[in-house]
Amino acid sequence: MTRKGEREILKKEKMAGGDGHVLIEHLLNEEQRGRASGMFSEVTLEPGCTLGFHDHHGESETYYILTGEGIYQDNDIEYPVKPGDVTFCDDGNAHGLKNTGSDDLKFIALILKK
């Protein structure tokens, strides 16, 4: 079990070549996730920040948008995202996310290994 306020929040500058920084709060550590999951985290993009466009090999990544609004890039197509939306980047594909709002864009990121 992990508890809010007890988990470390990591600040990653220019993640995947993005603008600004990304805040990552791992909800489960590597041991708890096991071999099937590369990440299960709450991620925050503050206003003006982006998670750069990047690809996935041997894994997929899903985002569940909690708060804020932004633009999700799925390969060559961009989509607006808001709370409740779910995005999926399959193995061999690429994606990125940009906070376009005035509030924090928070989402759960889940990476599953193939």
N, C-alpha and C positions, 0 to 999 in steps of 0.2 A: 504494500500500500504506500502511496505517496500523498502528500498533503500540500494544498496551495499555501504558499508562503514559506515552505520548507525546501522547495525545489530551486535549484540554481537557474538563473536566467543568463544565457550567454548572449553577448552582443557581437555580431559578425559584420564587419565593415565590407561594403561592396560585394555582398554574397553573389556568387555566380556572375560577377561583373556588373551587378546592379548599382543603383544610385543610393547613397546614404548607407543605412545599416538595417539589419534584421535582428530582432530579439527572439531567441529560441528558448523555450522552457520544455525540456524533455519530461514528458509525463511518466514514462517508464525508462529505466536505464537499460543498457545493453544486455545485461544478464536477464532482466525481467522480460525483455522483448524476445529473446531467443534468436534462433537463426533465420526465422522466416520474415522478420521485420527489421528494416534498416532505420526506421524512425517512427515514433509516435509522439508528436509534440504539439504544443500550442505555439504558434508563430505570430509575431506582431510586426506589421509594417506601419511605421508612423507616417503622418502626412508627407508626401513628396518622396518617400522611399520606395524602392523596387527590389524585387528578387529577380535577378537577371535571368535571361533566357538560357535554359540549359537542357541537355538531353539525358535520357535514362537508358541504361543498358543492363539487362539482367534483372530488371525490377520495374515496378509501376509506382506512381505516386498519386494519391488522392488528397484534395483539399476540401474541407467542409468549412464554409465561411460562417463565422460567428458574429462579427460586427464590422461596420464600415462598408466602404464601396471601393471598387477598383476595376481595372481592366486585366483580364486573364488572356494570355496569348497561348493558344493551342496550335502548335506548329505555325502555319501561316495565317491563322484566323484569330481575330480578337473578339472577346465577348465581355460585356459589362457583368460584374458579379456583385451580389449583395447578400445579406444574412440569409441562411437557409440553402444557398446554392452549393452544389457539389461539383467539383471538376475531377477529371480523371486523365492522367497521362500514362499511356500504356508503354510497355517495353519497346524501345526503338524510336520513341517519339520525343518531342521537346516541348517545353512550356516556360512561362514566366508570369510574374504578377506585379502589378503596379497599383499603389494606393493613389487614387485620384480624388479622394474626399478630404474633408477637414478634420476627420476623426481617425483614430487608429483603425487599421484593417487587421482583424484577428481571425485566425483560422487554425483548424487542426490539420496537421500534415501527417499522412500515413504512407510510409514506403514499405511495399511488400516485395520480397525477393522472389524471383522465379525459380 
